[in-house]
Amino acid sequence: MNSLDLNKNSHEIRKLMLESLRPKESHHIGCSFSIVDILTYLYFKELKVDPKNPKSKNRDIFLLSKGHAGLALYATLCQKGFFPQELMKTYDQDGFHMPEHASTMVPGVELSTGSLGHALPVGIGFATSFKNDNKKNRIFVLLSDGELDEGSNWEGFMFAGHHHLDNLTVIIDKNGLQGYAETKKVLDLSPLKKKIESFGWEVKKCDGHDFGSLKTVFKQRQSLNKPRMIIAKTIKGKGVPYFEGRFDSHYKSVDEKTKQEILNKFIKL
């Protein structure tokens, strides 16, 4: 699949996300849009997964640690063919099984997440088990930069580096904003790359919205005995001007009129 096809898929995923928003109720919109291009690349270019056989023993495992961005994962899985588009109409609706936070009740979701800092330890468990059993499955975990404030992640970084879990890849959605303020103002973790490398990881940086940049870092592999981290620079709300770069898009919902206005403008892009 070339960049043109990936761009078409990411556009359709964003459109599906907008259509699925529940007016005046759905939140975590901006942080969902910031990871669409990363998810598009993973599911349409990198991951070994089969929508017709989602529990294949040979599949790669993807875990969304920033579970509040579940809408992006649902729409990506839908676009990939894990379930019919009709199911997206139940997103964030009372009495159904597609909540805002990622849930295993949705086909293709490997881990229910919401409380931050949980997916990496689970991913490390998968990675350790697969290495012990000499299996070739790979583990991919997507975290937010604000989520790096959680101590469980740093324990995981140390453990994974110490045990040379080279079947593990962590992607950081570095959009610079979190629930309280700019990430660096809440807790500045720089220099992040040097810190993670000091724990025995291979670390690369890329543009999280450029498929060429994503391809380059995913295909580069210099150290065969280290876990890998990809720090992807992103923009909160990317792809929809109404939400782009806005701190309030983390929590703010939209009414029906605004939703339709956004959709109409987005479709014309």
QUIBEL-V980630 format. One record per run of one state. SS is the DSSP state (a for helix, b for strand, c for the rest). FROM is the first residue (numbers start at 1). LEN is the number of residues. If there is no record, write none. Layout:
BEGIN
ss=SS from=FROM len=LEN
ss=SS from=FROM len=LEN
END
This chain:
BEGIN
ss=c from=1 len=2
ss=a from=3 len=18
ss=c from=21 len=9
ss=a from=30 len=4
ss=c from=34 len=2
ss=a from=36 len=11
ss=c from=47 len=4
ss=a from=51 len=3
ss=c from=54 len=7
ss=b from=61 len=4
ss=c from=65 len=2
ss=a from=67 len=14
ss=c from=81 len=4
ss=a from=85 len=6
ss=c from=91 len=28
ss=a from=119 len=14
ss=c from=133 len=6
ss=b from=139 len=6
ss=c from=145 len=1
ss=a from=146 len=4
ss=c from=150 len=1
ss=a from=151 len=12
ss=c from=163 len=5
ss=b from=168 len=7
ss=c from=175 len=2
ss=b from=177 len=1
ss=c from=178 len=4
ss=b from=182 len=1
ss=a from=183 len=4
ss=c from=187 len=5
ss=a from=192 len=6
ss=c from=198 len=4
ss=b from=202 len=6
ss=c from=208 len=3
ss=a from=211 len=9
ss=c from=220 len=8
ss=b from=228 len=6
ss=c from=234 len=13
ss=a from=247 len=4
ss=c from=251 len=5
ss=a from=256 len=13
ss=c from=269 len=1
END
